[in-house]
Amino acid sequence: MAKRLTREESRARTREKLLDSASALFAERGVNGASVEQIAEHAGFSRGAFYGNFADKPELVAALLERRRHQDVREVSALAAGASDAAEVLNRLRAWHADRAENLAEWFTLRTELNLYALRNPSARPMVAEGERVARTAIKTGIEHRFRETLPPADPAFLALIVHALEDGLLLQRFICPEGTSDDVVVDAAELLLRGWEALARE
């Protein structure tokens, strides 16, 4: 017999399904284009189930951003965990991008929609900014590892900002004007940058 869920487990499962539903609808219709009723219905619940878990849509957006941030931390941490050198990290990064390629369009669309939501709703900007800091910190750690035997040509935090901004721009090009891009385009561009910075550091 299947184990009967406790009340807390059942509520947690409902909450996750509502967040999954919101992710899909926000990517498809935008944050403002998906109503509370549509999110609940898409998840297979009533409007009351939504309000039993979230006070309103902004609270759901906050929970979605929090979940995304924790997921990013787990995935990025796994890339560097136990790696013997920078080449191994790079190979893991390529594999990660290849795995992500199947759902990349939905992920990038959702990320863009949440950024637009933050631009239109200043109260949400700190939550979005925290996710950006997590990503930039992870990149900074990778850069520091790459330059562990020599001084980088600039502050690693600044170099991480450049790489992160480059990733955003390349992903946009990947979907809007894909000619000349591939699933590896972000990794290829980052590797080219790092090699250039290493040459500067040697000089």
N, C-alpha and C positions, 0 to 999 in steps of 0.2 A: 504493500500500500504506500502511496505517496505521503510523505510527511506533511502534516497540516501546518500551514504557516501561522506564526503568532501574529497578533494584531500589528506589532511593530514591523515585522517582516513584510506583511501584506501592504502596509502603508508605504514602506520603502520601495517595494516593487511598483506600486501605483505611481509613485513619484518619479521613478526612473522611466516608466513608460510615457509619462507626460512630458518629461524632458526630451526623450527620443522623438516624440511627436512634434514638439516645438522645434527641435533641430531641423526636422524634415520640412515642416511648413515654413519656417523662417527662411530656409534656403530657397524654397520654391516661390514664396509670395512676399517675403520681407517681413520684418518684425511688425510693422504697422498693418500689413495686409492679412495677417492671421489673427483671428479673434479667439478669445478664451473658449467660446463654444466650439469653434473648429478644432482647436488643439485637443480639447477633451474628447470630442467625437472621433477624431482621427486615432486617438489612443484607445478608443473603445469604452470611454467612461462618460459620466454625466457632468454637467456644469458644476454640480455640487462636489464631485470628486476633485475637481480642479481647486475649488476654494477650500477644500479640506486639507490641501497641501500648500497652496500659495495664496497670499493675501491678494495679489493682483499680478498683472503681466510683468511689471518691472521687477517684482520679486522673483518671478520665474526666470527672467533674463539674468538676474544676478546669480541664481543657482546654476544656470547653464554655463555662465562664464567661469564660475568656481569649479564646476565639473571638468570643463575643458582645460583649465589651468592645471588641475591635479593630473589629468591624463597626459598632458604635455610633459610635466615633470617626470612622470614614470617612464615615458617612452624615451625621452632624451637621456635620462640617467642610465637607462639600460644600454644605450649606445656606447657609453664610455666605460661602463663597469667591467673591470678585469681586462681591459684592452692592453696589449703589450706595447703597442706603439701607435703613432698617428696613422700609419697605413691601414692598420686593422680598424681603427675608428672610421676612416674614410670608406672602407669596404662595407662596414655595418651601415653607414649612412646611405650608401647607394642602395643596399638591400631594403632599407626602411623606406626610401623614396619609391622604390619599385613596388613594394607592398601597398603603399599609400596611393599609388597612381589610380587604382580602380575607383576609389571614392574621393579622389582629389578635387574634382569639380564641385561636389556638394560641400566638402569641407571648406574650400576657398570661398565659395559663395556665402556660406554661413558666416565665415569670419568677416567677410566684407560687409554683410548685412549688420552684424553686431558692431562693427566699427562705425557704420553710418548711424546706427541707433545712438551710439555714444556721442557722435558729432552733433546730433539733434537734441540730445538730452544730456546736458553737462553733468548731471548727478551720476550718470553711469560711467563717466570717463575714468574715474579712479579704478573701477573694476577692470575695465579694458586695459588700462595702463599697467596694472599689476601683471596681467598676462603677458604684455609686451616685455616687462622687466624680466619675467621668468625666462622668456626666450632669449633675450639679449645676454642674460647672465650665463645661460647654458653655452651660448656661442663664445662668450668671453672665456669661460673655463677651457673650452677646446683650443682657443687661440693661445692661451697661457701654456697649455700642455705642448702645443706645437713649438713654442718659442722657449721651452724650459732650459735650453742650453745656450741661448743668446738673447740679447735685448730686442724686443719688437721695435719697428720703426715709429710707433706711436702708442699711446695709451691703449691697452687691450680693450677697454670699455668702448673707446671710440671706434676701433677696428670692428668690434662686434656690432655696433650700430650700423656701420657701412654694410656688413654682410647681411644683416637682418633686412635692411632697406632694399638691398639688391635682390634678396629672395622674394620680397613682396612684388617688386617690379617685374621680375622674371616670370613669376606665376601669373601675373596679370597678362603678360605677353603670351604665355603658354595657352591661354584660353581665348584671348581676343585676336591675336595674330600669331598662330602657332608655327608658321614657317620658320625653319631653322632652330626649333626647340625640340626637346625630348624630355623623357621622364628624369634624365640625369642632368638637365640643364643647370639646376641650382648647384648641385655638387661640382659640376665641371667649372662653373664660374667661380665658386668659392675657392676651389683648388688653384685656379689660375691666379686669383688675387693673392692667396697665401704664398705661392711660389714667388710672386713679384715682391711681396713684403719680405720674404726670406732673403731675396737678393739685395734689397735695400739694407737689411740688417747686417749682412756680411760686409757691405761697403762701409 
